[in-house]
Amino acid sequence: MTERDLRREPLTLAETWVIKVGSALLTQDGQGLDEQRLDTWCGQIATLLASGKRVVLVSSGAVAEGCRRLGFDSRPTTVHELQAAAAVGQSGLIEAYERAFRRRDRRIAMVLLTHDDLSDRERYLNARTTLATLLDLGVVPVINENDSVATEEIKLGDNDTLAGMVASLLSADVLVLLTDQDGLHESDPRFEPNAPVVRQAAAADRKLDAMAGGGAGRLGRGGMVTKLAAARLAALSGAHTVIADGRSPDILGRLARGEDSGTLLTADLAPLDARKRWLAGQRRAKGDLVVDSGAAEAIANRGVSVLPAGVTDATGTFRRGDMIRVVDPAGRAVAKGLANYDAGEARKLAGCKSSQIEAILGYVDEPELIHRDNLVLL
């Protein structure tokens, strides 16, 4: 086996696949769905299923299809018009998938999620059980963000991140992000057309940040930045990520055979346990604990709890049990976790010893502001 074959061996062995298809691939330059392309990917997925793979499909395209049906020339900017477009377009999107998979004697299920569905622990576990059951039954879950009722998600959400969260939720083996680029380039190909593609790297490699750049297409909300973030989220549960050109012939089959296509971002980190994965998937922190450089180093390198003594400030309006970030003096996020005290209490406790908590607050629940069991590094 060659060195290249060894690099791609994790893909040939992968059993559970999460595949995300973006708006740039699914639409005819904004004029509704490209059903011919959609049918092509469904055929490739059916082949994966026939070989014994389990596949979850995360699909964009509802807003774009809704825009076409409603006669919009471009993506709306108001929340209510976006919600309307999503509601109208979602039925068209799922109809197209239903037709394509029915031709291959495959069943699908539409699953609409918001990030809030995955931030509540009970709903998170329910979603995992439902998706796992569908896979056990041989059904292909087609997942999209529930844009018709979500507001913050429409402005800030993206299906790359949702796909990363689903990969983590299911402890998938591989996350495939299909895009209109042939992978992550060493610099932005829009400005440097000859920039080489990164063939393989560790998802956690921070040198990739500068390569990812920013920006997204006219209809899409993602970009390489969100794809890299999704890869890092998936890596926390041990899933490898491939960023590949969805227009390339038989791209999914070639990946499954271990061919060297796209960018492979490997999960070089040890998988987190289920609770840690859930914590890692929470995106919307309610506030920050600012820690001094010594505390930041200890948290990042030794995995200790966040103690009041190392905290210099607390920002936001969080309450006990809320997700909050831990940031260093330069404002860089070091970790995130569940607060043991609310923001006002945390500000009072900043810089003090744990033994002083009761004297300052009149009671003591925990000696830490965030316990290490409720903390994940970023």
N, C-alpha and C positions, 0 to 999 in steps of 0.2 A: 504494500500500500504506500503510495507516494505521500510526501509531506502535505500537498494540497488536499488529498483525499482525507488524511487524518484531521486537517483543519475543519472539514465539512462533515465529519462523521456524526457529530451531534444531531445534524438535520436528518440523516438517514435513519437514525435510531428513534427520532421523536415520534411519540404516539398522539399526544394531544396538541393540536395546532389552534392558535388564535390568529385569524387572518383579517386584516383591516384593509378596506378599499376606500380610497379617498375620492372627494368630489371631482378633482381634476380628471380622474380616470372614468368616472361613471357618467359624466355629462357630455353633451355635444356642445362644447364651448358655451355652457350656460343655457343652452336651449333644450332643457329637459334631459331625461336619461338616455344613454346610449345602450339600448337593450341588446344590441349585437355583442358589444364588449362584455356586458353583464352576463350574457349567456355563455360566453367563452370561459369566464372564471368559474361559473357554476359547473361547467363540464369538467374543468380541472379539479374542482373540489370533489365532484362525484367520483373521479378516478382515485383521489386520495382516500375517500371513504371505502371504496371497493378494495383497497389494499390494507384495510384495517385501521386507518387513522380515525381519530375523533376530531371534528372540526367545529369551531365556533367562528361565525362571520360577523365582524363589526363593520357596518356599512354607513357611509355618508350618503348624501344625495337627496334626502327628503326636502330640504329647503330649496335646493336647485330645481327639483321637479315641481315643487309648489310654485316657485316663481314663474316657471313656464306656463303652468295651468292657469295662473292668475294674471298672466300677461305682463309681469314685471320685466323691465329691461335689464335690471341689475339687482344684486342682493339688497334688500331693504335695510334701512338703518334704524328704524323704530322697532322696539321690542314687540309691539302688538302685530305689526306686519310680518315680522319674522315668525312669530308664533302661528299666525294664520297660514303662512307659506309652509311651515313644517307640518301643520295638521292636514293641509290639502295634499302635500307631496308625499306624506308617509304612506297613504293608501296606495298611491301609484308605485312607490318603491317596493312595497311588500308584494303587490300584484305581480310585478316583473320577476321577482325572485320565485314566487310561487309557480309561475308558468315555467320558468327555466328549470327548476328542480323537479317539477312534476313530469317533465319530459324524460327525466332520468329515474323516475320511480323513487324519488326521495322526498321525505317530508321535512317541512321547516316549521319553525315557531318564531313569531315576532316577540321580541323582548325589548321594552323601552325602559331605559334606566336614566337616572340622574346621579350626579356625584353624591347627592344627599342620601340616595338609596344605599350607597356603599359606605357612608360615614356612620350610619346607625348600625350598631353591632348586630342587633337582632335581624334587621332587614338584610344586612350583609350575609349572614349565615343562611337566611331564607333564599336569597338570590343564588348562593353557591349550591344549595341543595337542589333548587329547581333546575339550574343549568346542568348539574351533574346527572340528574334524572333524565333530562332530555337527551344527553349524550348517550346514556346507557340504553335508551330506547331507539338509538340510531337516528335521532332527529337533529337537524342542523339549526341551532339557535341563530337567528339573524338579529343582531343587537344594534340599536341606535340610541342616541341621547334623546330623552323625552322633551324635545325643544318646544312642543306645543303648550306645555304647562310651566316649563322652567324659565326663569328670567335671567338670573346670574349666569346660568350655564350657557345661554345663548350668547352672552357678551364675552364670556371668558373661557367657556368649555371648548373642547376639541376631541375628536374621536380617536386621535393618536393616544392621548392620555387615557381615555376610556378603555381602549384596547389593552393598554398596559395594566390597568386596574383589573380587567377581566382575566388577563393572563396570570396575574398574581392571585386573584380570587380562586382560580381553578388549579393553581400549581401546574400550569401548562408547561410543555417541554420547549415550545418555540412560539415566538410571536413574529408574524410576517407583516410588515408594513408596506403595502403596495402603493407606489407613487408614480409620478410622471418623470422621475429621475432614476438613473441607473445605480443609485446608491449615494452614500455620503462622500462628497468630494473634499479634497484637502483645502479648497477655497471655493467661494461661491461661483458656480459655473455660469451664472448669468453675466458675470463680469470677467471671468477667466474661463473661457470655453474649453481649454485644454487641461484644466486642473484634473489631476489623477483621482480615481476613486479609491477610497480606503477599503481595502478588501477584507481586513479583519482587524479588530481591536477589542480590548476589554471595554465593556459598557461603562465601567467606572472611570476610565481614563479621562482625566480632566483636560488633556490636550485636545480632545475632540470638541470642546466648547467653542473654541475660536473657529474651528472648521465649519461648525453648524450654522453660524451666522444668524440670520433672521429673515422674516418675511414669509408670505404665503401667497397663493394665487388669488384670483379675483373672487372665486366662489368658496375656496377652502379657508379654514381657520388655522391650519397647522403650519407646517414648515419643518425644516430639519431640527430646529430647536426643540419642538414638541416631540418629534420622533426620538431624539436622543433622550429626552426626559422619560418617555414611555419605555424605552429600552432599559433605562436604569431602574425604573419601577418594576418591570418584569424580572430583571436580574435578581432582585431581592428574594424572589421565590424560586430562583434557579433556572428561569427560562432564558434561552438565547433569543436574540432578535436579529432578523434579517430585514434590511431596507432594500427594496428591489423595484425594478421597472415593471409595472403591471402590464405594460404593452408588449413586453418581450414574449415571444411564442412559448407556450407551455411552461411558463415561469415556475408555477407551483410544482409541477412534475419534475422539472430540472433541479429545483431545490431539494425535493424529497430524495432524489438520486445522488445528492451530494455534489452537484456541479457548482463551480466557483462563480456564482452570479450575485451581483449586488454587494452590499456591505454586511458582514457578519459581526455582530456585537455580542461577545460572549459574556456569560454570567460567571465571572471568576470569583464572585463572593459566595460564601457559604449561605445556603438558603435559610431564610428566617422562619421561625415557627409561625403558626397561623395567626396568633394575636399580633405579632410584630408586623406581619404582612398587612394586616388590617390597619394598623397604625401608620405604616408607611404609605398606604393608599390615601390617607386623608390630606386633602390639598389646602383647605381653607382654614388657616390658623386664625384664632380670635384675638391674638396678641403675641407679644414677644417678652422673653426674659433676656435682658442684656447681661452678659457675664464678663468678668475680667479675663485677661489673656491666660492666666494660670488655670482658671476653671475651664475655659474653652479647650485648652490642651488636654486636661484630665478627662473631660467628657469625650473628646474625639478619640483619644488614644488608649484610655483605660476603661472606658465604658462605665464611669461612675454616675451616681445620681446627681441631680442638680440641687445643691445645698444653698441655703440663704447666704452663707458667707461669701460665695463667689459671685453673687448677683449684684449688679450696680444699679439696675433700673427695671421697671416693668411697664410695658405700654399696652394699650388696648383696653377692652372692657370684658375680659374673659371671666368666667366663673369656674368653680371647682368642677373638674371633669371635662372641661373644654380642651380642645387641641390648641397648643401654643408652640411657638418656635423658641429655640435658644440661639441667640446671635452673639457673635464676638464683638469686641470694641469697634471693629471696622464695619459692622453691620452685616457680616457674612453669616448665613444660617449654618449652624453646626449640627443641630439636631431638632427634633420636635417630639412632643409627648403630651400627656394628659396632666393638667394642672391639679395640684392638691389644695391650692388656695386661690381665692379670687384675686383680681388685679389689684384692688385697693390694699388687701392684706399683703400681697407679695411686695408692693412698694414699701409698706411699713417694715417688712422683714429684710429688705435688701441690705446686705452687708453684715447682718447679725449672725450670731452662732445659733445652732439649732436648739441649744439649751435655753435660749432666751425667748423662744416663740411664745410660751405660755405667759411670760411676764408682759410681753408686748401686746398680744391679742386677747389675753384672758382665758385662752384654751389652747390646746395643741391636738391636731389630728394626726399629722405626720411630721417627721423631722426633716423631710425633703420637700422642696417645691415641686419637683418631678422625680418620681422613683425610677430607677434604671430599668425596671421591668415594664414600665410604661413609656419608654424612651427609645427612639430609633435615630441612628445617625444619618446625616444627609451628605 
